[in-house]
Amino acid sequence: MKSSRTDGARKGTPSAVPRPGLPASGQIVVLNGASSAGKSCLAQALQATLPGAYLHVQLDAFRAMEPPEYFSGLQPGVRTIRVAALCRAMNAAIAEYARHGQNVLLDHVLPPEGWQYLAQDLAGYRLLTVGVRCSPEVLEARERSRGDRRPGLALSQAHRVHADRDYDFEVDTTHCTAVECAAQVRRWLECNPHPKPIAALEQQLAAI
């Protein structure tokens, strides 16, 4: 016979949520742009204006877990694995949030291979992409004023991060505030847009 102490502990323990009983999947909105483009401020403004709760999943939060010089002096193959691990760890967290009905704002600086990881790891979820653009001059000025980024980082990413990329929607933070850009994104989302670039990439990968 089980002890009353064990029975009491079990009565006070919340039941685990079964996967078959989960709510409808949440929506994922990717904010992709160079460092200092204003992605984090935009994400915070969107949290304040969008209906429903949105989690802000940041590249910076995952990078903060790395030891010093984690990406320095590596052989190409090792770097490739570490970039893949970083991107796919973020995707795994996002997938679980979305699977449990939570909406997500992904604040990222996507490398070229990162798009493929998104399409593979988050296939089947509603995933919309927003390009967050900013002029090089303003990027450099913001980088200098914030003082917590390696000089030249933003400029080195400015073109590369958007090269050959199509988005579902784009904003430019050069002359618009985060609140103004958030209002643009909200109006666009209210039109219930159909995800196009990531859906096309999913189809391409499925055909390989």
Helices and strands as residue ranges (DSSP letters): H 4-11, G 19-21, E 27-32, H 39-49, E 54-58, H 59-63, H 76-99, E 103-108, H 112-121, E 126-133, H 136-146, H 153-158, G 160-162, E 169-172, H 178-189, H 197-206
